[in-house]
Amino acid sequence: MEYRKYNSQDISQFHAKYLIYEYAINELEPLRKKSVDQELLKDQKLNLELINLLNGIQYCDTMSETLVSEKVVNQILQESSQISRMLDRLKWNQWPVSIKWLLEAGLVSICLVSFLSLVPMTKVINILDQIDSNGYVVQIDRKKKVELEDAGTPNQELAAFSDEEVKTLDKKNDLKKSNDVSAASTKKIEEKKSEENIAKVDLKPPKEVDQNSAANQAQQIEASSVVEKNQRTSGFIYRGQFNITNVAMIAPKIKEKIDEMGGRKAGEVEIGWLKSPNVYYFHLTIPEAKLAELQAMLKEYSPNQLKKEVHPRVMPDGIIRLLFTLEEKQQNE
Amino acid sequence: MSSQDKEQDLVAIEINNLVRPLSLFFFYGLLNEDKAIHLTVRVVEYLKKQSVGQNLRVIMVKKAKDLFLSEWNKKTIKTKNAADFWIFPKGLDLGSWREFLFKASCDEVVSLLMAHVLKIDETVITEGLQISYGTHRFRTMNALKILGSGTYLLK
């Protein structure tokens, strides 16, 4: 290659940068080479580039010494010859496009048919059916009303297991409320007669307690037995509040009587605990058979009565729980 | 033997002589032994279909570059059994070359491999790649700078 004659001072730094490759591979004419040498003395970056080029060239020269084994060469030549022979015989390239497409479509359809014939589709379907049959279908009769268990009177306070405060009744309406409760319990009996085939209870107009105390007491016992049937899943407690004259003298007697009956304390405090001045607290358990006897004894001192209420604490069979207080009767009453 | 048979024999010999540089080109360009052999087979078959009298080297450069470009983006390195097929020179560190492949572009790698590894004539390269001398040298220079910055003088 011939280069035009030039002045050695013509070369610039930019020019030298792009001649560095020819300088590295020794293809520059002597004058230009000399100019590049002078630039190399001035510019360190150019020197670094030259070193990188020389490193790269040396690395490539090493790579070019790589030998290929005969195994590879023979493998390549054999593969190429086999494929070319097959294609030459078939003359695939000379076939029209429509026939090529037909052949491809035929091949795909053959593969599909063979797959469907070999794979047992009935078994696959049966397996899928078995997976689906694990689900259950439930028939709901919408006409049938869902019966809910009567858990007790509404708006009822649920007492805790430990000693609890006795419900404070209104002193003026004590009698009326007790009569109302008895009437309500009898109404409940009427509502549940047809379902449970219970013997009819004679309904009497509400009377004063003093005149029909025995009849009311019998009704309450029957009501309690009916409630007991309906509330087999939960327990119950007898609550009451008795206003007694000279309660300080009477309370120990009642406690002694309870002890004779076999009563035991049901909470943390003893039977007949003095809760506050002139208020005695009784929280106990007694045999159910002794209930009537206890009620009769309490009747001697006060007209009030024990009421049966639902409670989550379930007592063993034959044992009942009572919680009542004895208070000093006020002189106004 | 007729002249045609002689020419065909010469073509076959030339093609056989091109197997080695082709396999080196594809192996160093992709660092995948399976692809190197497969692509070399494809180029060899392509060369065999060419008519007599054509410059097989130029055709080889063009075809090799086309196939290399199609596989360039799928960089799956596999050199587990490379030592069985290629005998590497002592002291050659393929780690530097691998780093270079990640940094350089496809055109730079092709120019460098063809010029300095396969030692193909520049005229054949430029004719096969359909680029000018200046472009080819520019690409080669850039590739050498990248490669040289990651290597050191072996001697």
Interface residues (C-beta under 8 A of the other chain):
Chain A: I20 Y21 E22 A24 E49 I51 N52 L53 L54 N55 G56 I57 Q58 Y59 C60 D61 T62 M63 S64 E65 T66 L67 V68 S69 K71 V72 V73 Q75 I76 L77 E79 S80 I83 S84
Chain B: N16 V19 R20 S23 L24 Y28 I37 T40 V41 V44 E45 K48 D84 F85 W86 I87 F88 P89 G91 L92 S96 W97 L112 H116 V117 L118 K119 R137 T140 M141 A143 L144 K145 I146 L147 G148 S149 T151 Y152 L153 L154 K155
